[in-house]
Amino acid sequence: MTKQDIVNQIAKQTGIDKTTTLAVVESFMEAVKDSLSANENVYLRGFGSFILKKRAQKTARNITQNTTMVIPEHNIPAFKPARVFFNAVK
């Protein structure tokens, strides 16, 4: 399912025009990105949580140049589904 499919389905279910629905969906995604960029998790009760996971510093190898390099500690975004959501998909 693509973003356009989501917009079409929400517009059909709510009766709101597609341009307004697209603006709302994009605003939601931007709000989630902004919150995660500010190191704040996003909790949506009954759906799930958008959280930041911390990756520890590690040593990696570049096999083409036969060198080692250090990858610094960094955060990655992740999604953890709510139990209701998880059981519905399961």
N, C-alpha and C positions, 0 to 999 in steps of 0.2 A: 504494500500500500504506500503510495507516495503522498507528499504534502497536498497535491492537488486533489487526490482522492479523498483525503480527510476533509478538505475545504468543501468539496461537493457534497459529501455525506452530511456534514454539519449544516450547510446551507439548506439542504433538503429537509432535514429533521426540524430545524428551527424556523424556517421561512424567511431568514435574513438573507440579503443578497450576497453573492459570492465575493464581491470586492471588500465588503465590511468583514465578512468571515475570514478572508485571507489576511486582512490587517490585524484581526484579533489573534489568529494563529501565529503570525510572525511576531507580534508583540509579546506573546507568551514565550516563544522560543528565545527572544532577545532578553526577556526578564530572567529566564533560567540561566542564560550565558553570563549575564551581568552579575547575578548572585554567585555563581560558581567562580567567576573571576575575582570577586571580592572575598573569596574563601568562606562563603556562606552556603550551607546545604539548603535544598528546596524539598519540603515535605508536603506531599499531596495525599491526604488521608483517603484510604480505600483504593489508591492507585499505586503509589510507590514514592521513592525518594531519589532525587538526583544528588549524589554525594561526591566528594573528592576523596580519592585514595592516594596515599602517599607512597611513592616508590623510593626505596632506599638507594643510596649511591652504590654503583656496582662497576666492576671492571669488565670491559668487553674487548673483543679482538676483531681487528680488521684483517680478514684472511687474505685479501688481495695484496695488501702492503706488508703483511706479517708484522703488524704493530698492535700494541695494546693501548687502550684509552680508558679514561675514567668518565663514566656517565654520571652526572651529578644527581642528587636527590631532587625529585620533582613530583608534582601532583598530576593525576589523570582523572577525568570525569568518569563516573560510573552511575548505573541505574540499579536500584534495588527494589524489586516489586513488592507491593504489600501482600500480606498473606491471602487476602480475598482475591486479588488479581492473580497471584500465583496458582491458587487452587482452581480458579476458573479456566486458566490456560492448561493446567495439568490434566 
